Amino acid sequence: MKENMQNPFAFSNYVTGESFCNRNKELAELLKYIKGSQNVLLFSHRRFGKSSLIQQVFSKIKGKGLNIGAMHVELYGTISEKDFITRIFQGLNQLESNLERLLKSVSKALSKIKLDLSIDSITGTASISPSFAAVNEKVILEELMNILLKYSQKRKLVIAFDEFQEVANYTEEGFEKRLRSLIQQHSNICYIFSGSQQHLITEMFNSNSRAFYKLADSFPLGKIETEHYIPWIKNLFRRKNVHLPVELIEEIVARFENHPMYIQNFFFHLWEIPGNKEYSPEIIKKLEYTIIEKKNLEYTVLWETLSINQKKTLKLILLNNGANLFNADSLKSVNLKTGSLVTKALSSLVKKEIIAKNGTYIIQDILFKKWLQKTLSL
């Protein structure tokens, strides 16, 4: 094994390039939407790799030399229309890397609006943002979307709004309706609306009382199949002169329920174990235990914030694999007297993003699930 060989597994940031596992079908489908300028609603459970998929398809566009401009707008943490506008402005340098040309084109379009220039202290990247003083943000939003329209007249664009469900919490009256009316005018732009709070984002696009009703085609992102993990993992470990048996990979993937982030996390730590020996079942169990133990304080704090009925309901989900939760014997097994208590607890746990409903109820954080099983001696 070469000294200081870089660990190819990644889990805390965007995962692209060789660290990105397969998803060839999803990449091909997304590219079709982008080429056809059709809007997409990309959603999944948390940490399934939505943002990484977006970054990977952007890399494909660049690698294929396609004349398509790509912009990724991270909306997580935004709380208002002003924040939304600012994030898009900050992303404009992805469409126009030349600062002088960017300033010129934006200044021309926003002749009545003062612009502020800022430099990212870490990356050194320059970005612009509008001054909202004495200017109504409704006007700025309209002008900003017109800038995107003008860029799209020169070449196709794809604009990804990540964690788009944040928009549902903005308090400005009529914002969603105004944004939809502007987006509908853009015939040469593919908008990707991405989100992980499924109950929120799917309601935004599937409820006929909401502004974004049927504005985008649903694109649910599932788990990665085991058959795709096997060759990818084996090939990466060959660099370390380590042979991983197919059976071992299948066991690890099953342990983490085919969840992309947790599998990346586990194999990152497995890679770091020194030497090129065969990995025994004992090593796998010990490593899993170590990873869970590192989260002990975090999970203890989370557990202590829950009500007694929420704790009982989590135990109920574990005991029944998320199904038949209102069965009389099931309720009795965790000492819950009525189904209404479960209903209320389930609603709270969904809002906290601790659980999600996908046919049955599942605990989204697989490590938290394993910690619960250990803590509750299940």
Secondary structure, DSSP 4 states (H G I P E B T S, - for coil): --TTPPP----SS---GGGS---HHHHHHHHHHHHTT--EEEE-STTSSHHHHHHHHHHHHHHTT--EEEEEEE-TT--SHHHHHHHHHHHGGGT---HHHHHHHHHHHTTTS-EEEEE-TTT--EEEEE--TTS-HHHHHHHHHHHHHHHHHHSEEEEEEETGGGGGG--STTHHHHHHHHHTT-TTEEEEEEES-HHHHHHHHH-TTSTTTTSSEEEE--PPPHHHHHHHHHHHHHTTT-PPPHHHHHHHHHHTTT-HHHHHHHHHHHHHSSS-----HHHHHHHHHHHHHHTHHHHHHHHHTS-HHHHHHHHHHHHTTTS-TT-HHHHHHTT---HHHHHHHHHHHHHTTSEEESSSEEES-HHHHHHHHHHTT-
